[in-house]
Amino acid sequence: MGRNSPLEDWLVRHGWDRAPVDGMRIDLGYATALFHRGDELGGTVVAHSSPGPASGYLPTVTEPGALTAVEDDRWSVVLAGYADHRPGPDPEEFLRRMRRCVEPLRTVADASTMIGGVRTYRFVESRRRTYSRLDRFPGGLVVVGDALASVNPVYGQGLTLSALAANALGAHLRSTPSPHLPARNYFRLVEAVVEGAWQLSTAADLAQPHVTGPYPRGHRARKWVADRLTEASVLDSTVNARYMGVVNMELPPKALTDVRFLARAARVLISG
């Protein structure tokens, strides 16, 4: 487990091959801070600001960020940015960026006191390994979590991806596999889950002006369709329900290719 797992080095040291790796440099940075929570937002417990990827998350547009009510009467606030617009550890800069977010975050910046400092984290590259493509692999060994795939944390897929990987492992173990053979059935199951998360996160990341690829086959056509579905999801609750089901990894990406669903989205866009 773990993004920096030494597993690959162990395998090579003992005569095994490294798994093929796909990577996409995104150069994300995010920062978090805590604030005292009073009644400044009434019953609000979550607020979220997510401008479209094409904006590049520049300071001239609404900042991406979120706040959540947490224990001990505190707000937990996170702000994100890419490349040269990554948030830094300066509390005053953090407050300025909050004031460019949606109204609830602006209110907290003006009415609440920050507790402690600002913590920053940098995520340079999304990465996945495909063990099913190896001809040889040790028996009784599986790879889970970030050691298998680590995608842009802004989209909130990490915990879901790990839970689905655990589900794939459970299904594999219920088949009573031999501990002396490679867990190929597990890797096929879990890599199908990873593929869904990878498609979603990298497609959104490729809309960022500083991300230069690699571009999958048919990227432009897929992006055009995805942009139209995003527009339709704002206008129609049925389209939105399926769209968010895919975004939240409750449904596979192919759920957005159903002919009846696409026809409904088209009608929504035509009717305005």
C-alpha positions as CSV (number, residue, x, y, z in Angstrom):
1,M,0.0,0.0,0.0
2,G,1.0,3.6,-0.2
3,R,1.9,5.9,-3.1
4,N,5.7,5.5,-2.3
5,S,5.5,1.8,-1.6
6,P,8.9,0.1,-2.0
7,L,7.1,-2.9,-3.6
8,E,8.5,-2.3,-7.1
9,D,12.1,-2.1,-5.8
10,W,11.6,-5.4,-3.8
11,L,10.2,-7.1,-6.9
12,V,13.1,-6.0,-9.2
13,R,15.7,-6.9,-6.5
14,H,14.4,-10.5,-6.5
15,G,14.2,-10.9,-10.3
16,W,10.7,-9.8,-11.1
17,D,9.6,-7.1,-13.6
18,R,8.2,-3.7,-12.8
19,A,4.5,-3.1,-13.7
20,P,3.8,-0.8,-16.6
21,V,3.0,2.7,-15.3
22,D,0.7,5.4,-16.7
23,G,1.3,8.9,-15.5
24,M,-0.1,12.4,-16.0
25,R,1.6,15.5,-14.5
26,I,-0.9,17.8,-13.1
27,D,1.1,19.9,-10.5
28,L,-1.8,20.4,-8.0
29,G,-1.4,22.1,-4.7
30,Y,-3.9,22.5,-1.9
31,A,-3.9,24.0,1.5
32,T,-6.1,23.5,4.6
33,A,-6.9,25.6,7.7
34,L,-9.2,25.5,10.7
35,F,-11.5,28.3,11.9
36,H,-13.7,28.8,14.9
37,R,-17.3,28.0,14.1
38,G,-20.2,30.0,15.5
39,D,-23.6,30.8,14.0
40,E,-22.3,32.8,11.1
41,L,-23.6,30.3,8.5
42,G,-26.8,29.2,10.3
43,G,-27.5,25.5,9.6
44,T,-24.9,25.2,6.8
45,V,-22.5,22.3,7.3
46,V,-20.9,22.0,3.8
47,A,-20.1,24.5,1.1
48,H,-18.3,23.9,-2.1
49,S,-16.9,26.0,-4.9
50,S,-15.7,24.3,-8.1
51,P,-15.1,26.4,-11.2
52,G,-14.9,24.6,-14.5
53,P,-11.5,23.1,-15.5
54,A,-11.2,25.3,-18.5
55,S,-10.7,28.3,-16.3
56,G,-7.3,27.0,-15.2
57,Y,-8.2,28.0,-11.6
58,L,-6.8,31.5,-12.2
59,P,-7.0,34.2,-9.6
60,T,-9.3,36.2,-11.9
61,V,-12.1,33.7,-11.5
62,T,-13.9,32.0,-8.6
63,E,-11.4,30.0,-6.5
64,P,-11.9,26.3,-6.0
65,G,-12.4,25.5,-2.3
66,A,-14.7,23.9,0.3
67,L,-15.6,24.1,3.9
68,T,-17.0,21.5,6.3
69,A,-18.3,21.7,9.8
70,V,-16.1,19.5,12.0
71,E,-15.8,18.6,15.7
72,D,-15.1,21.1,18.5
73,D,-17.1,23.9,16.8
74,R,-14.6,24.3,13.9
75,W,-14.7,24.8,10.2
76,S,-12.2,22.8,8.1
77,V,-11.4,24.8,4.9
78,V,-9.5,23.5,1.9
79,L,-8.4,25.6,-1.1
80,A,-6.8,24.2,-4.3
81,G,-4.8,25.5,-7.3
82,Y,-2.6,24.3,-10.1
83,A,0.9,25.2,-11.3
84,D,1.9,28.8,-10.4
85,H,-1.5,29.3,-8.7
86,R,-0.9,26.7,-6.0
87,P,-1.9,28.0,-2.5
88,G,1.0,28.7,-0.1
89,P,1.3,28.6,3.7
90,D,0.7,32.3,4.2
91,P,-2.5,32.9,6.3
92,E,-3.2,36.3,4.8
93,E,-3.0,34.8,1.3
94,F,-5.3,32.0,2.4
95,L,-7.9,34.5,3.6
96,R,-7.6,36.5,0.3
97,R,-8.3,33.4,-1.7
98,M,-11.2,32.5,0.5
99,R,-12.8,35.9,-0.3
100,R,-12.7,34.9,-3.9
101,C,-14.7,31.7,-3.3
102,V,-18.5,31.3,-2.9
103,E,-20.3,33.3,-0.3
104,P,-20.1,30.9,2.7
105,L,-16.3,30.8,2.4
106,R,-16.2,34.5,2.2
107,T,-18.3,34.8,5.3
108,V,-16.1,32.5,7.3
109,A,-13.0,34.5,6.1
110,D,-14.5,37.7,7.4
111,A,-16.3,36.5,10.5
112,S,-14.3,33.6,11.9
113,T,-10.8,33.4,13.5
114,M,-8.2,31.0,12.0
115,I,-7.0,28.3,14.4
116,G,-3.3,27.6,14.0
117,G,-1.6,27.9,10.6
118,V,-2.1,26.8,7.1
119,R,-0.9,23.3,5.9
120,T,0.0,22.7,2.3
121,Y,0.3,19.6,0.2
122,R,1.6,19.2,-3.4
123,F,0.4,16.4,-5.7
124,V,2.6,16.4,-8.8
125,E,1.4,13.4,-10.9
126,S,-1.5,11.0,-11.2
127,R,-0.2,7.5,-11.6
128,R,-1.4,4.0,-12.0
129,R,0.3,0.6,-12.4
130,T,-1.2,-2.3,-14.5
131,Y,-0.1,-5.6,-13.0
132,S,-2.3,-7.7,-15.2
133,R,0.0,-6.9,-18.1
134,L,2.9,-8.7,-16.4
135,D,3.7,-12.2,-17.7
136,R,5.1,-13.2,-14.3
137,F,4.1,-12.2,-10.8
138,P,4.6,-13.7,-7.3
139,G,1.8,-15.8,-5.9
140,G,0.0,-14.7,-2.7
141,L,0.7,-11.0,-3.3
142,V,-1.8,-8.2,-4.1
143,V,-1.4,-4.4,-4.5
144,V,-4.1,-2.0,-3.2
145,G,-4.6,1.7,-2.5
146,D,-2.3,4.4,-3.8
147,A,0.4,1.8,-4.6
148,L,-1.9,0.6,-7.4
149,A,-3.4,3.9,-8.5
150,S,-3.2,7.5,-7.2
151,V,-5.4,10.1,-8.9
152,N,-6.0,13.8,-8.5
153,P,-7.4,14.2,-4.9
154,V,-9.5,17.2,-5.9
155,Y,-12.1,14.9,-7.3
156,G,-12.5,13.0,-4.0
157,Q,-12.0,9.5,-5.6
158,G,-9.3,8.2,-3.3
159,L,-11.3,6.6,-0.5
160,T,-13.9,5.3,-2.8
161,L,-11.3,3.8,-5.1
162,S,-9.7,2.1,-2.1
163,A,-13.0,0.8,-0.8
164,L,-13.8,-0.7,-4.3
165,A,-10.4,-2.3,-4.4
166,A,-11.1,-3.9,-1.1
167,N,-14.4,-5.2,-2.5
168,A,-12.5,-6.6,-5.5
169,L,-10.1,-8.3,-3.1
170,G,-13.0,-9.8,-1.1
171,A,-14.5,-11.2,-4.3
172,H,-11.2,-12.7,-5.2
173,L,-10.7,-14.3,-1.8
174,R,-14.2,-15.8,-1.9
175,S,-13.2,-17.7,-5.0
176,T,-10.7,-19.6,-2.8
177,P,-7.7,-18.9,-5.0
178,S,-4.4,-20.8,-4.6
179,P,-1.9,-18.7,-2.6
180,H,0.8,-20.1,-4.8
181,L,-0.5,-18.6,-8.0
182,P,-0.6,-14.9,-9.2
183,A,-3.8,-13.1,-8.2
184,R,-4.7,-12.4,-11.8
185,N,-8.5,-12.4,-11.2
186,Y,-8.1,-9.8,-8.5
187,F,-6.0,-7.6,-10.7
188,R,-8.5,-7.8,-13.6
189,L,-11.3,-6.8,-11.2
190,V,-9.5,-4.0,-9.5
191,E,-8.0,-2.6,-12.7
192,A,-11.6,-2.3,-14.2
193,V,-12.4,-0.1,-11.2
194,V,-9.2,1.9,-11.6
195,E,-10.0,2.5,-15.3
196,G,-13.2,4.2,-14.4
197,A,-11.5,6.6,-11.9
198,W,-8.7,7.2,-14.3
199,Q,-11.0,8.1,-17.2
200,L,-12.9,10.6,-15.1
201,S,-9.9,12.3,-13.4
202,T,-7.6,12.5,-16.4
203,A,-10.4,13.8,-18.7
204,A,-11.0,16.7,-16.3
205,D,-7.3,17.3,-15.8
206,L,-6.7,17.5,-19.6
207,A,-8.9,20.6,-19.7
208,Q,-6.4,22.4,-17.6
209,P,-4.2,24.7,-19.8
210,H,-1.0,23.6,-18.2
211,V,-1.6,19.8,-18.6
212,T,0.0,18.6,-21.8
213,G,-1.2,15.0,-22.0
214,P,-0.9,12.2,-22.8
215,Y,-4.2,12.5,-24.7
216,P,-6.2,9.3,-25.1
217,R,-7.7,8.4,-28.5
218,G,-10.9,10.3,-29.2
219,H,-10.2,12.9,-26.5
220,R,-11.6,15.9,-28.3
221,A,-14.9,14.1,-29.1
222,R,-15.2,12.8,-25.6
223,K,-14.5,16.2,-24.2
224,W,-17.2,17.8,-26.3
225,V,-19.8,15.2,-25.2
226,A,-18.7,15.6,-21.5
227,D,-19.0,19.4,-21.7
228,R,-22.6,19.0,-23.1
229,L,-23.5,16.5,-20.4
230,T,-22.2,18.9,-17.8
231,E,-24.4,21.6,-19.2
232,A,-27.5,19.3,-19.3
233,S,-26.9,18.1,-15.7
234,V,-27.3,21.7,-14.4
235,L,-30.7,21.9,-16.1
236,D,-32.3,18.5,-15.5
237,S,-32.5,16.5,-12.3
238,T,-32.6,13.1,-14.1
239,V,-29.5,13.9,-16.1
240,N,-27.8,15.2,-13.0
241,A,-28.6,12.1,-11.0
242,R,-26.9,9.8,-13.4
243,Y,-24.1,12.3,-14.1
244,M,-23.3,12.6,-10.4
245,G,-23.6,8.8,-10.0
246,V,-20.7,8.4,-12.4
247,V,-18.7,11.3,-10.8
248,N,-19.2,9.8,-7.4
249,M,-18.2,6.3,-8.7
250,E,-21.5,4.8,-7.9
251,L,-21.9,4.0,-11.6
252,P,-19.3,3.2,-14.3
253,P,-18.5,5.8,-17.0
254,K,-20.3,3.7,-19.6
255,A,-23.6,4.7,-17.8
256,L,-23.2,8.0,-19.6
257,T,-23.2,6.3,-23.0
258,D,-26.8,4.9,-22.8
259,V,-28.7,6.0,-25.9
260,R,-31.9,7.0,-23.9
261,F,-29.8,9.0,-21.5
262,L,-28.0,10.9,-24.3
263,A,-31.3,11.5,-26.0
264,R,-32.7,13.1,-22.8
265,A,-29.6,15.3,-22.4
266,A,-29.9,16.4,-26.0
267,R,-33.6,17.3,-25.5
268,V,-32.7,19.3,-22.4
269,L,-30.1,21.3,-24.2
270,I,-32.3,22.0,-27.2
271,S,-35.2,23.2,-25.1
272,G,-32.8,25.3,-23.0
